[in-house]
């Protein structure tokens, strides 16, 4: 009991630390983002514009890390709750796919979105914000780790149980792949599969950890091949 109490206090202290630090970081980061965007709209020469673009990209990256830390902390503490709302699944998928395609437009990648006709323009009841977070993590990963070929998003119905409709969202890419012995480790916190091989791919190593926890919260499952 003493050990458990001590362990619980450590978890709570870590959560408080992450929340405090993340909150304290967000205010200056938002200032950096806001002022760099304003600066970019002023009369800059080509070199200055490049500097501001890099500044904005770095601030966005740091902001994403802070958001990941906050989400990880909340999920680990079991303090994340779902907010159900009606949403169109096909529109959600199309919008996220299109947004990521725009970000990685400089790559030689074809985007294919294959949504089953019976799921097109159909409205669902779930948490669209968390589902969007899940899809964004998986689709952006597919683009990030693929240099050429295609990224395919396939949405298919699986089964119906009463009012529940089970749907499979498959993200398929022609990227570098993952060795068999590294498949499970990609869900570990703060890690990437084969850090040496993938050193050019930046990231906190929290994306898939958060994704797996969110999918479980949504009463779904995550499979990898």
Z-matrix of the N, CA and C atoms (Angstrom, degrees):
N
C 1 1.465
C 2 1.532 1 111.45
N 3 1.340 2 115.51 1 -40.17
C 4 1.462 3 120.06 2 178.33
C 5 1.537 4 109.93 3 -62.88
N 6 1.348 5 115.95 4 -44.62
C 7 1.462 6 121.63 5 179.97
C 8 1.531 7 111.18 6 -63.31
N 9 1.350 8 114.83 7 -41.82
C 10 1.466 9 119.74 8 -179.83
C 11 1.530 10 110.06 9 -65.51
N 12 1.316 11 116.30 10 -43.52
C 13 1.465 12 121.13 11 179.12
C 14 1.530 13 110.83 12 -60.52
N 15 1.340 14 115.06 13 -41.94
C 16 1.466 15 120.06 14 178.75
C 17 1.525 16 110.90 15 -65.15
N 18 1.344 17 115.50 16 -42.75
C 19 1.468 18 121.14 17 179.12
C 20 1.532 19 110.96 18 -62.02
N 21 1.339 20 116.60 19 -44.27
C 22 1.472 21 121.65 20 178.82
C 23 1.533 22 110.96 21 -61.79
N 24 1.341 23 116.14 22 -39.95
C 25 1.470 24 119.86 23 -179.32
C 26 1.526 25 110.57 24 -66.87
N 27 1.356 26 116.92 25 -34.54
C 28 1.462 27 121.30 26 177.94
C 29 1.528 28 110.50 27 -65.77
N 30 1.350 29 115.72 28 -44.26
C 31 1.462 30 121.03 29 179.09
C 32 1.526 31 110.08 30 -60.95
N 33 1.349 32 115.53 31 -44.31
C 34 1.467 33 120.08 32 -179.75
C 35 1.529 34 110.84 33 -65.24
N 36 1.326 35 116.59 34 -40.72
C 37 1.463 36 120.82 35 178.96
C 38 1.525 37 110.83 36 -63.87
N 39 1.352 38 115.98 37 -41.11
C 40 1.466 39 120.12 38 179.13
C 41 1.522 40 110.71 39 -63.84
N 42 1.347 41 115.89 40 -42.59
C 43 1.465 42 120.49 41 179.39
C 44 1.532 43 110.36 42 -61.68
N 45 1.347 44 116.06 43 -44.28
C 46 1.467 45 120.34 44 179.65
C 47 1.527 46 110.78 45 -63.47
N 48 1.336 47 116.14 46 -40.94
C 49 1.462 48 120.85 47 179.64
C 50 1.534 49 110.51 48 -63.04
N 51 1.347 50 116.62 49 -48.79
C 52 1.462 51 121.07 50 -179.55
C 53 1.524 52 111.18 51 -61.46
N 54 1.334 53 116.17 52 -43.80
C 55 1.466 54 119.94 53 179.74
C 56 1.525 55 112.12 54 -63.22
N 57 1.343 56 115.75 55 -43.50
C 58 1.464 57 120.34 56 -178.44
C 59 1.523 58 111.29 57 -66.03
N 60 1.337 59 115.68 58 -50.31
C 61 1.469 60 120.37 59 -178.73
C 62 1.529 61 110.81 60 -62.69
N 63 1.346 62 116.18 61 -44.16
C 64 1.465 63 120.30 62 -179.69
C 65 1.520 64 111.27 63 -61.93
N 66 1.338 65 115.78 64 -42.85
C 67 1.468 66 120.57 65 179.54
C 68 1.524 67 110.64 66 -64.24
N 69 1.334 68 116.30 67 -42.23
C 70 1.466 69 120.78 68 -179.71
C 71 1.531 70 112.00 69 -67.33
N 72 1.334 71 116.46 70 -27.30
C 73 1.465 72 120.62 71 179.13
C 74 1.529 73 112.18 72 -79.54
N 75 1.331 74 116.35 73 -32.18
C 76 1.461 75 120.26 74 -174.20
C 77 1.531 76 113.26 75 -63.21
N 78 1.333 77 117.13 76 -38.36
C 79 1.471 78 120.03 77 -178.15
C 80 1.526 79 112.30 78 -61.71
N 81 1.357 80 119.58 79 -53.51
C 82 1.474 81 118.43 80 177.69
C 83 1.527 82 113.12 81 -65.89
N 84 1.335 83 117.70 82 -31.50
C 85 1.464 84 120.39 83 178.58
C 86 1.521 85 111.46 84 -64.76
N 87 1.333 86 116.39 85 -41.80
C 88 1.461 87 120.33 86 177.87
C 89 1.528 88 110.94 87 -64.23
N 90 1.338 89 116.56 88 -35.36
C 91 1.467 90 120.17 89 175.82
C 92 1.525 91 110.63 90 -65.34
N 93 1.339 92 115.83 91 -44.21
C 94 1.467 93 120.43 92 177.96
C 95 1.526 94 111.31 93 -58.76
N 96 1.337 95 115.37 94 -46.32
C 97 1.465 96 120.42 95 -179.48
C 98 1.531 97 111.10 96 -63.60
N 99 1.331 98 116.03 97 -46.44
C 100 1.462 99 120.71 98 -177.77
C 101 1.517 100 112.60 99 -63.06
N 102 1.336 101 116.67 100 -48.66
C 103 1.464 102 120.03 101 -177.06
C 104 1.537 103 112.36 102 -71.20
N 105 1.345 104 116.92 103 -32.86
C 106 1.472 105 118.65 104 178.25
C 107 1.527 106 110.60 105 -69.15
N 108 1.342 107 116.57 106 -34.47
C 109 1.467 108 120.17 107 176.68
C 110 1.531 109 110.98 108 -68.60
N 111 1.340 110 116.43 109 -40.12
C 112 1.466 111 120.45 110 176.70
C 113 1.536 112 111.05 111 -64.86
N 114 1.327 113 114.87 112 -42.21
C 115 1.468 114 120.54 113 -179.92
C 116 1.529 115 111.06 114 -62.53
N 117 1.314 116 115.28 115 -36.23
C 118 1.470 117 120.73 116 -178.57
C 119 1.526 118 111.80 117 -66.80
N 120 1.347 119 116.16 118 -22.48
C 121 1.471 120 120.35 119 -179.76
C 122 1.531 121 111.95 120 -88.92
N 123 1.333 122 116.88 121 -4.71
C 124 1.464 123 120.49 122 179.73
C 125 1.536 124 110.07 123 -86.93
N 126 1.316 125 116.03 124 179.60
C 127 1.474 126 120.64 125 -177.52
C 128 1.530 127 110.57 126 -78.98
N 129 1.298 128 116.29 127 93.15
C 130 1.468 129 121.65 128 -179.53
C 131 1.526 130 109.92 129 -112.09
N 132 1.330 131 115.57 130 149.76
C 133 1.465 132 117.54 131 171.94
C 134 1.525 133 108.96 132 -82.33
N 135 1.305 134 117.57 133 176.22
C 136 1.466 135 122.41 134 -172.89
C 137 1.536 136 111.91 135 -59.45
N 138 1.338 137 116.19 136 -43.03
C 139 1.467 138 119.67 137 -178.06
C 140 1.522 139 111.42 138 -68.74
N 141 1.334 140 116.99 139 -42.28
C 142 1.459 141 120.95 140 178.58
C 143 1.531 142 111.12 141 -63.28
N 144 1.329 143 115.91 142 -40.28
C 145 1.463 144 121.12 143 178.22
C 146 1.524 145 110.75 144 -61.46
N 147 1.337 146 116.38 145 -38.36
C 148 1.467 147 121.29 146 177.75
C 149 1.528 148 110.37 147 -64.13
N 150 1.341 149 116.46 148 -43.67
C 151 1.468 150 120.76 149 179.51
C 152 1.530 151 111.24 150 -60.55
N 153 1.334 152 115.65 151 -44.27
C 154 1.470 153 120.50 152 -178.20
C 155 1.529 154 110.48 153 -67.29
N 156 1.321 155 117.31 154 -38.44
C 157 1.471 156 121.29 155 177.82
C 158 1.525 157 110.59 156 -61.65
N 159 1.344 158 116.84 157 -42.38
C 160 1.467 159 120.93 158 178.17
C 161 1.525 160 111.27 159 -66.03
N 162 1.338 161 115.82 160 -39.82
C 163 1.463 162 121.02 161 177.66
C 164 1.527 163 110.55 162 -60.77
N 165 1.331 164 116.11 163 -44.96
C 166 1.460 165 122.01 164 -179.83
C 167 1.529 166 111.20 165 -64.03
N 168 1.328 167 116.40 166 -41.76
C 169 1.474 168 121.27 167 179.73
C 170 1.527 169 110.53 168 -63.70
N 171 1.333 170 116.89 169 -41.78
C 172 1.468 171 121.16 170 179.58
C 173 1.528 172 111.52 171 -66.20
N 174 1.339 173 116.40 172 -40.46
C 175 1.461 174 121.00 173 178.92
C 176 1.532 175 110.40 174 -65.57
N 177 1.335 176 116.05 175 -40.41
C 178 1.475 177 120.61 176 177.27
C 179 1.521 178 110.95 177 -62.83
N 180 1.328 179 115.76 178 -41.82
C 181 1.468 180 120.72 179 179.79
C 182 1.529 181 110.65 180 -63.68
N 183 1.337 182 116.62 181 -44.96
C 184 1.470 183 121.04 182 178.73
C 185 1.527 184 110.65 183 -63.50
N 186 1.329 185 116.62 184 -38.64
C 187 1.463 186 121.38 185 178.80
C 188 1.529 187 111.05 186 -63.71
N 189 1.342 188 115.87 187 -38.95
C 190 1.473 189 120.80 188 178.51
C 191 1.534 190 110.33 189 -65.31
N 192 1.332 191 116.93 190 -39.07
C 193 1.470 192 121.01 191 178.08
C 194 1.530 193 110.68 192 -62.81
N 195 1.326 194 115.99 193 -41.48
C 196 1.468 195 120.85 194 179.30
C 197 1.522 196 110.14 195 -63.75
N 198 1.348 197 116.59 196 -44.18
C 199 1.468 198 121.03 197 178.67
C 200 1.532 199 110.54 198 -61.18
N 201 1.343 200 116.23 199 -41.36
C 202 1.469 201 120.78 200 178.51
C 203 1.524 202 111.17 201 -62.54
N 204 1.325 203 116.71 202 -43.11
C 205 1.466 204 120.90 203 179.33
C 206 1.524 205 111.38 204 -62.26
N 207 1.328 206 115.98 205 -42.42
C 208 1.462 207 120.65 206 178.78
C 209 1.523 208 111.07 207 -63.53
N 210 1.335 209 116.08 208 -46.30
C 211 1.470 210 120.33 209 179.64
C 212 1.528 211 111.21 210 -62.98
N 213 1.334 212 115.69 211 -43.11
C 214 1.462 213 120.09 212 -179.81
C 215 1.521 214 110.54 213 -61.16
N 216 1.329 215 115.56 214 -43.77
C 217 1.468 216 121.42 215 -179.52
C 218 1.529 217 110.86 216 -62.50
N 219 1.340 218 116.68 217 -45.87
C 220 1.469 219 120.75 218 -178.92
C 221 1.525 220 111.67 219 -66.39
N 222 1.334 221 116.20 220 -42.38
C 223 1.471 222 120.09 221 -179.72
C 224 1.527 223 110.58 222 -66.14
N 225 1.326 224 115.80 223 -40.73
C 226 1.462 225 120.69 224 -179.55
C 227 1.525 226 111.00 225 -64.31
N 228 1.324 227 115.91 226 -32.05
C 229 1.466 228 120.75 227 -179.08
C 230 1.529 229 111.85 228 -88.69
N 231 1.328 230 116.20 229 -4.91
C 232 1.467 231 120.66 230 179.96
C 233 1.517 232 113.10 231 70.80
N 234 1.344 233 116.30 232 26.77
C 235 1.467 234 119.21 233 -176.82
C 236 1.529 235 113.19 234 -103.08
N 237 1.345 236 116.53 235 12.33
C 238 1.473 237 119.88 236 177.50
C 239 1.524 238 108.86 237 -93.17
N 240 1.316 239 116.43 238 126.84
C 241 1.463 240 121.38 239 177.17
C 242 1.520 241 109.68 240 -115.85
N 243 1.317 242 115.94 241 151.74
C 244 1.458 243 120.86 242 -179.84
C 245 1.527 244 110.55 243 -88.59
N 246 1.316 245 116.66 244 144.88
C 247 1.458 246 123.03 245 175.50
C 248 1.528 247 108.70 246 -117.97
N 249 1.319 248 115.47 247 103.73
C 250 1.462 249 119.41 248 -176.32
C 251 1.520 250 111.79 249 -73.90
N 252 1.335 251 114.82 250 142.10
C 253 1.465 252 121.09 251 176.95
C 254 1.527 253 108.15 252 -156.21
N 255 1.327 254 116.03 253 158.81
C 256 1.463 255 120.59 254 177.29
C 257 1.524 256 108.99 255 -81.69
N 258 1.331 257 116.59 256 136.90
C 259 1.465 258 120.48 257 178.84
C 260 1.525 259 109.68 258 -154.67
N 261 1.327 260 115.60 259 157.30
C 262 1.463 261 122.01 260 177.65
C 263 1.523 262 108.24 261 -93.09
N 264 1.314 263 117.09 262 112.49
C 265 1.471 264 122.15 263 -175.45
C 266 1.528 265 111.93 264 -61.52
N 267 1.335 266 117.37 265 -44.11
C 268 1.470 267 120.16 266 -177.11
C 269 1.535 268 111.01 267 -63.37
N 270 1.329 269 117.11 268 -39.52
C 271 1.472 270 120.60 269 177.68
C 272 1.523 271 110.96 270 -65.02
N 273 1.349 272 115.96 271 -41.72
C 274 1.465 273 121.76 272 -180.00
C 275 1.530 274 110.30 273 -59.14
N 276 1.328 275 115.71 274 -48.50
C 277 1.469 276 121.30 275 -178.81
C 278 1.530 277 110.70 276 -63.87
N 279 1.321 278 116.92 277 -46.42
C 280 1.476 279 121.71 278 -179.56
C 281 1.525 280 111.13 279 -58.90
N 282 1.331 281 116.82 280 -44.89
C 283 1.466 282 121.18 281 -177.40
C 284 1.525 283 112.30 282 -65.76
N 285 1.339 284 116.82 283 -42.93
C 286 1.470 285 120.67 284 -179.38
C 287 1.529 286 110.18 285 -67.46
N 288 1.337 287 116.12 286 -42.10
C 289 1.469 288 121.14 287 179.19
C 290 1.527 289 110.39 288 -61.27
N 291 1.323 290 115.98 289 -45.28
C 292 1.464 291 121.69 290 -178.71
C 293 1.530 292 111.55 291 -64.30
N 294 1.338 293 116.54 292 -41.57
C 295 1.472 294 121.15 293 -179.62
C 296 1.529 295 110.81 294 -62.55
N 297 1.334 296 116.72 295 -43.25
C 298 1.470 297 120.54 296 179.85
C 299 1.525 298 111.71 297 -69.99
N 300 1.320 299 116.41 298 -35.97
C 301 1.470 300 121.06 299 178.49
C 302 1.531 301 109.90 300 -61.88
N 303 1.335 302 116.15 301 -38.32
C 304 1.468 303 121.23 302 179.09
C 305 1.525 304 111.14 303 -65.71
N 306 1.345 305 116.33 304 -41.45
C 307 1.467 306 121.30 305 -179.81
C 308 1.528 307 111.21 306 -62.04
N 309 1.347 308 115.92 307 -39.84
C 310 1.471 309 120.65 308 -176.48
C 311 1.530 310 111.91 309 -106.05
N 312 1.335 311 116.00 310 31.66
C 313 1.470 312 121.68 311 -176.63
C 314 1.531 313 112.86 312 -63.36
N 315 1.359 314 117.02 313 -21.90
C 316 1.465 315 119.97 314 -179.34
C 317 1.526 316 112.65 315 -75.93
N 318 1.329 317 117.58 316 -9.67
C 319 1.465 318 121.21 317 179.71
C 320 1.537 319 110.62 318 -89.80
N 321 1.322 320 114.99 319 153.10
C 322 1.466 321 120.76 320 179.97
C 323 1.535 322 109.40 321 -85.93
N 324 1.329 323 115.05 322 68.19
C 325 1.469 324 120.71 323 -175.60
C 326 1.526 325 110.17 324 -126.33
N 327 1.328 326 115.20 325 134.12
C 328 1.467 327 120.38 326 175.05
C 329 1.534 328 108.63 327 -94.24
N 330 1.305 329 116.40 328 134.97
C 331 1.468 330 121.45 329 177.58
C 332 1.522 331 109.33 330 -100.51
N 333 1.330 332 116.02 331 126.39
C 334 1.465 333 121.37 332 177.84
C 335 1.525 334 108.45 333 -122.34
N 336 1.318 335 116.81 334 122.90
C 337 1.464 336 121.42 335 176.59
C 338 1.526 337 107.82 336 -114.89
N 339 1.315 338 115.46 337 114.18
C 340 1.469 339 121.67 338 -175.89
C 341 1.531 340 108.97 339 -117.42
N 342 1.326 341 115.46 340 99.00
C 343 1.473 342 120.85 341 -179.40
C 344 1.521 343 109.28 342 -108.96
N 345 1.329 344 117.13 343 125.80
C 346 1.468 345 121.42 344 -179.32
C 347 1.531 346 109.83 345 -55.82
N 348 1.350 347 118.15 346 137.29
C 349 1.474 348 121.97 347 -177.72
C 350 1.525 349 113.29 348 -53.20
N 351 1.352 350 116.62 349 -36.55
C 352 1.465 351 120.01 350 -177.59
C 353 1.537 352 112.57 351 -73.10
N 354 1.342 353 116.81 352 -8.15
C 355 1.470 354 120.49 353 177.54
C 356 1.533 355 112.51 354 -109.00
N 357 1.311 356 116.73 355 -3.65
C 358 1.468 357 121.01 356 179.66
C 359 1.525 358 110.42 357 -75.96
N 360 1.326 359 115.43 358 132.37
C 361 1.476 360 122.71 359 179.94
C 362 1.532 361 112.95 360 59.91
N 363 1.338 362 116.19 361 26.77
C 364 1.474 363 121.07 362 177.66
C 365 1.532 364 107.87 363 -100.95
N 366 1.335 365 115.75 364 137.30
C 367 1.463 366 120.68 365 -178.65
C 368 1.530 367 110.99 366 -96.79
N 369 1.333 368 114.91 367 140.16
C 370 1.463 369 121.83 368 -179.12
C 371 1.522 370 110.32 369 -122.89
N 372 1.319 371 114.95 370 164.50
C 373 1.461 372 121.53 371 175.94
C 374 1.524 373 108.07 372 -118.63
N 375 1.325 374 115.60 373 111.15
C 376 1.463 375 121.69 374 178.05
C 377 1.533 376 106.46 375 -165.51
N 378 1.338 377 117.77 376 -157.79
C 379 1.458 378 121.10 377 176.80
C 380 1.530 379 108.52 378 -104.09
N 381 1.342 380 118.08 379 96.23
C 382 1.466 381 120.61 380 -175.55
C 383 1.531 382 113.55 381 -65.45
N 384 1.345 383 117.13 382 -28.66
C 385 1.466 384 120.12 383 -179.43
C 386 1.529 385 110.13 384 -67.82
N 387 1.335 386 116.29 385 -45.99
C 388 1.475 387 119.78 386 179.61
C 389 1.528 388 111.20 387 -70.23
N 390 1.338 389 116.45 388 -36.04
C 391 1.467 390 119.94 389 177.21
C 392 1.530 391 109.77 390 -65.34
N 393 1.314 392 115.81 391 -39.42
C 394 1.464 393 120.96 392 177.06
C 395 1.533 394 110.41 393 -62.01
N 396 1.332 395 116.39 394 -40.42
C 397 1.461 396 121.28 395 178.85
C 398 1.530 397 110.81 396 -62.94
N 399 1.329 398 115.68 397 -43.11
C 400 1.469 399 121.45 398 178.48
C 401 1.525 400 110.53 399 -61.13
N 402 1.333 401 115.96 400 -52.34
C 403 1.467 402 120.96 401 -177.73
C 404 1.524 403 111.39 402 -63.16
N 405 1.311 404 116.41 403 -40.38
C 406 1.467 405 120.36 404 -179.66
C 407 1.526 406 110.92 405 -62.52
N 408 1.331 407 116.15 406 -42.75
C 409 1.469 408 120.23 407 177.77
C 410 1.526 409 111.40 408 -60.71
N 411 1.337 410 116.81 409 -46.67
C 412 1.466 411 121.28 410 -176.06
C 413 1.531 412 111.96 411 -71.29
N 414 1.337 413 116.39 412 -42.77
C 415 1.470 414 119.78 413 -178.27
C 416 1.529 415 111.14 414 -70.56
N 417 1.340 416 117.21 415 -40.94
C 418 1.471 417 119.39 416 178.77
C 419 1.526 418 110.41 417 -65.74
N 420 1.342 419 117.29 418 -35.15
C 421 1.465 420 120.89 419 175.09
C 422 1.525 421 110.97 420 -61.57
N 423 1.344 422 115.77 421 -43.66
C 424 1.464 423 120.76 422 179.82
C 425 1.527 424 110.91 423 -59.30
N 426 1.323 425 116.87 424 -44.63
C 427 1.470 426 121.01 425 178.37
C 428 1.522 427 111.40 426 -68.20
N 429 1.342 428 116.02 427 -40.74
C 430 1.464 429 120.58 428 -176.19
C 431 1.528 430 111.61 429 -62.74
N 432 1.348 431 116.33 430 -41.66
C 433 1.464 432 120.47 431 -174.69
C 434 1.531 433 113.27 432 -96.56
N 435 1.327 434 117.79 433 13.64
C 436 1.465 435 122.33 434 177.44
C 437 1.524 436 108.63 435 -119.69
N 438 1.327 437 116.02 436 125.44
C 439 1.467 438 120.54 437 -179.92
C 440 1.522 439 112.18 438 -95.24
N 441 1.339 440 116.29 439 -33.79
C 442 1.463 441 120.17 440 178.89
C 443 1.518 442 109.23 441 -153.23
N 444 1.327 443 114.96 442 160.74
C 445 1.471 444 118.84 443 -179.58
C 446 1.516 445 110.00 444 111.47
N 447 1.330 446 115.80 445 -123.34
C 448 1.469 447 118.40 446 -175.90
C 449 1.519 448 112.51 447 -149.09
N 450 1.320 449 113.83 448 156.90
C 451 1.462 450 122.98 449 169.08
C 452 1.525 451 105.39 450 -120.82
N 453 1.315 452 115.54 451 124.04
C 454 1.465 453 120.12 452 -177.38
C 455 1.524 454 109.88 453 -119.15
N 456 1.319 455 116.03 454 132.85
C 457 1.462 456 121.68 455 176.38
C 458 1.523 457 106.96 456 -114.92
N 459 1.312 458 115.83 457 115.66
C 460 1.464 459 120.94 458 -176.73
C 461 1.528 460 110.27 459 -116.07
N 462 1.326 461 116.03 460 125.05
C 463 1.472 462 121.46 461 -179.10
C 464 1.527 463 108.27 462 -115.94
N 465 1.338 464 115.82 463 118.07
C 466 1.471 465 120.67 464 -175.07
C 467 1.521 466 111.31 465 -132.80
N 468 1.335 467 117.25 466 145.25
C 469 1.469 468 119.69 467 174.47
C 470 1.525 469 109.94 468 -76.69
N 471 1.322 470 117.34 469 143.98
C 472 1.472 471 120.91 470 177.78
C 473 1.517 472 110.45 471 -107.99
N 474 1.341 473 116.48 472 -58.09
C 475 1.470 474 120.01 473 -178.55
C 476 1.519 475 109.74 474 -161.60
N 477 1.314 476 114.83 475 167.80
C 478 1.466 477 121.60 476 175.59
C 479 1.521 478 108.67 477 -123.22
N 480 1.329 479 115.87 478 135.32
C 481 1.463 480 121.88 479 175.84
C 482 1.520 481 107.95 480 -131.93
N 483 1.311 482 116.62 481 98.44
C 484 1.460 483 120.40 482 -176.04
C 485 1.516 484 110.17 483 64.55
N 486 1.344 485 115.70 484 -121.33
C 487 1.467 486 120.27 485 177.88
C 488 1.529 487 113.03 486 -89.87
N 489 1.322 488 116.07 487 -0.48
C 490 1.472 489 119.64 488 -178.41
C 491 1.525 490 111.36 489 -93.95
N 492 1.318 491 115.54 490 131.63
C 493 1.464 492 121.86 491 176.91
C 494 1.527 493 108.49 492 -114.12
N 495 1.326 494 116.51 493 118.81
C 496 1.465 495 120.95 494 -179.68
C 497 1.524 496 108.47 495 -91.64
N 498 1.332 497 114.89 496 126.40
C 499 1.458 498 121.10 497 -176.06
C 500 1.528 499 110.06 498 -125.07
N 501 1.336 500 115.79 499 139.78
C 502 1.468 501 119.77 500 175.53
C 503 1.527 502 109.24 501 -101.12
N 504 1.331 503 115.57 502 127.01
C 505 1.468 504 121.99 503 175.50
C 506 1.528 505 106.72 504 -111.58
N 507 1.325 506 116.47 505 105.93
C 508 1.466 507 121.17 506 -176.55
C 509 1.523 508 110.30 507 -105.00
N 510 1.337 509 116.38 508 127.69
C 511 1.464 510 122.10 509 175.87
C 512 1.530 511 106.47 510 -108.95
N 513 1.323 512 116.15 511 114.62
C 514 1.471 513 121.34 512 -174.09
C 515 1.527 514 108.83 513 -120.03
N 516 1.341 515 116.79 514 131.60
C 517 1.473 516 118.39 515 179.31
C 518 1.520 517 111.56 516 -138.08
N 519 1.326 518 115.86 517 166.76
C 520 1.468 519 122.40 518 178.85
C 521 1.530 520 109.60 519 -106.54
N 522 1.324 521 115.18 520 37.19
C 523 1.468 522 121.07 521 -176.56
C 524 1.517 523 114.10 522 -80.45
N 525 1.339 524 115.15 523 -161.73
C 526 1.468 525 120.98 524 -171.84
C 527 1.523 526 113.27 525 -72.72
N 528 1.334 527 117.22 526 -17.18
C 529 1.462 528 119.84 527 179.09
C 530 1.524 529 112.59 528 76.58
N 531 1.324 530 115.16 529 179.17
C 532 1.469 531 121.16 530 -178.64
C 533 1.526 532 108.35 531 -136.26
N 534 1.336 533 119.27 532 131.61
C 535 1.462 534 121.05 533 177.85
C 536 1.526 535 111.31 534 -59.80
N 537 1.325 536 116.73 535 148.05
C 538 1.473 537 122.31 536 -177.92
C 539 1.527 538 112.01 537 -53.65
N 540 1.333 539 116.30 538 -40.77
C 541 1.469 540 119.08 539 -175.48
C 542 1.532 541 112.99 540 -76.16
N 543 1.344 542 116.98 541 -3.35
C 544 1.461 543 120.38 542 179.83
C 545 1.530 544 112.27 543 -108.74
N 546 1.335 545 117.00 544 -1.95
C 547 1.466 546 120.41 545 -173.15
C 548 1.520 547 113.65 546 -57.58
N 549 1.331 548 117.32 547 -43.98
C 550 1.470 549 119.74 548 -177.50
C 551 1.522 550 112.45 549 -75.99
N 552 1.336 551 116.26 550 -31.35
C 553 1.468 552 119.39 551 -174.17
C 554 1.528 553 112.91 552 -70.76
N 555 1.342 554 118.05 553 -14.89
C 556 1.474 555 118.68 554 -178.31
C 557 1.528 556 111.74 555 -68.95
N 558 1.330 557 116.63 556 -15.98
C 559 1.470 558 119.53 557 177.92
C 560 1.519 559 112.18 558 -88.26
N 561 1.347 560 116.98 559 -6.09
C 562 1.466 561 120.32 560 179.89
C 563 1.525 562 109.98 561 -69.94
N 564 1.352 563 115.12 562 145.63
C 565 1.457 564 120.08 563 -179.90
C 566 1.521 565 111.52 564 -63.96
N 567 1.325 566 116.47 565 141.64
C 568 1.463 567 124.69 566 172.73
C 569 1.534 568 112.88 567 58.04
N 570 1.341 569 117.12 568 33.62
C 571 1.470 570 118.58 569 -179.95
C 572 1.518 571 110.55 570 -137.78
N 573 1.335 572 114.26 571 155.58
C 574 1.454 573 121.60 572 171.09
C 575 1.516 574 106.76 573 -125.75
N 576 1.336 575 116.33 574 152.07
C 577 1.460 576 119.72 575 -179.33
C 578 1.520 577 109.62 576 -70.03
N 579 1.333 578 116.06 577 112.60
C 580 1.463 579 119.40 578 178.52
C 581 1.515 580 111.70 579 69.85
N 582 1.315 581 117.46 580 73.07
C 583 1.461 582 121.53 581 -174.06
C 584 1.527 583 112.66 582 -60.07
N 585 1.342 584 117.65 583 -31.30
C 586 1.464 585 119.81 584 -179.77
C 587 1.514 586 110.87 585 -69.03
N 588 1.337 587 115.24 586 -47.16
C 589 1.464 588 120.19 587 -178.24
C 590 1.519 589 111.66 588 -65.73
N 591 1.318 590 117.61 589 -31.32
C 592 1.457 591 121.06 590 -173.81
C 593 1.529 592 112.40 591 -109.76
N 594 1.348 593 116.03 592 24.52
C 595 1.459 594 118.63 593 -173.95
C 596 1.525 595 112.73 594 -61.97
N 597 1.358 596 117.08 595 -21.35
C 598 1.466 597 118.31 596 -179.83
C 599 1.517 598 112.15 597 -78.42
N 600 1.347 599 117.45 598 -9.44
C 601 1.457 600 120.52 599 -178.72
C 602 1.522 601 109.66 600 -99.99
N 603 1.332 602 116.20 601 107.13
C 604 1.463 603 119.66 602 -177.56
C 605 1.518 604 110.61 603 -79.04
N 606 1.322 605 115.98 604 156.49
C 607 1.458 606 120.92 605 177.74
C 608 1.508 607 110.44 606 165.08
N 609 1.321 608 115.84 607 162.31
C 610 1.465 609 120.29 608 -177.65
C 611 1.524 610 111.93 609 -80.84
N 612 1.354 611 116.39 610 -19.03
C 613 1.454 612 119.63 611 -174.87
C 614 1.518 613 111.45 612 78.81
N 615 1.334 614 117.11 613 15.64
C 616 1.467 615 121.25 614 179.64
C 617 1.526 616 112.69 615 -106.70
N 618 1.329 617 116.73 616 -16.38
C 619 1.465 618 121.14 617 -173.68
C 620 1.514 619 114.79 618 -53.05
N 621 1.333 620 117.04 619 -51.01
C 622 1.466 621 120.32 620 -177.50
C 623 1.525 622 112.11 621 -75.35
N 624 1.330 623 117.08 622 -30.31
C 625 1.466 624 120.43 623 175.53
C 626 1.525 625 109.58 624 -61.95
N 627 1.333 626 115.45 625 -47.31
C 628 1.466 627 121.65 626 178.41
C 629 1.529 628 110.24 627 -63.98
N 630 1.331 629 116.10 628 -43.95
C 631 1.469 630 121.62 629 -179.10
C 632 1.523 631 111.34 630 -58.41
N 633 1.330 632 116.28 631 -46.85
C 634 1.470 633 120.20 632 -178.97
C 635 1.522 634 111.55 633 -63.04
N 636 1.333 635 116.59 634 -41.64
C 637 1.471 636 120.77 635 179.12
C 638 1.531 637 110.96 636 -65.56
N 639 1.342 638 116.79 637 -40.25
C 640 1.464 639 120.77 638 179.94
C 641 1.527 640 111.42 639 -66.78
N 642 1.331 641 116.34 640 -41.07
C 643 1.469 642 120.50 641 179.35
C 644 1.520 643 110.38 642 -63.13
N 645 1.330 644 116.34 643 -39.79
C 646 1.463 645 120.76 644 176.89
C 647 1.525 646 110.17 645 -63.24
N 648 1.342 647 115.91 646 -40.32
C 649 1.467 648 121.59 647 178.47
C 650 1.532 649 110.65 648 -63.59
N 651 1.332 650 115.91 649 -33.60
C 652 1.478 651 121.83 650 178.77
C 653 1.534 652 111.83 651 -81.85
N 654 1.339 653 116.10 652 5.88
C 655 1.473 654 122.52 653 177.85
C 656 1.530 655 111.96 654 69.79
N 657 1.341 656 115.65 655 29.46
C 658 1.454 657 119.97 656 179.01
C 659 1.516 658 110.69 657 -116.15
N 660 1.326 659 115.66 658 -170.31
C 661 1.477 660 120.52 659 178.42
C 662 1.517 661 109.25 660 -139.61
N 663 1.337 662 115.46 661 153.37
C 664 1.459 663 122.33 662 -178.82
C 665 1.521 664 109.09 663 -116.38
N 666 1.334 665 116.64 664 125.41
C 667 1.470 666 121.07 665 179.00
C 668 1.514 667 109.45 666 -122.34
N 669 1.327 668 114.65 667 146.98
C 670 1.466 669 120.22 668 -177.71
C 671 1.518 670 111.25 669 -130.36
N 672 1.317 671 115.73 670 134.33
C 673 1.471 672 120.99 671 172.87
C 674 1.514 673 108.15 672 -127.91
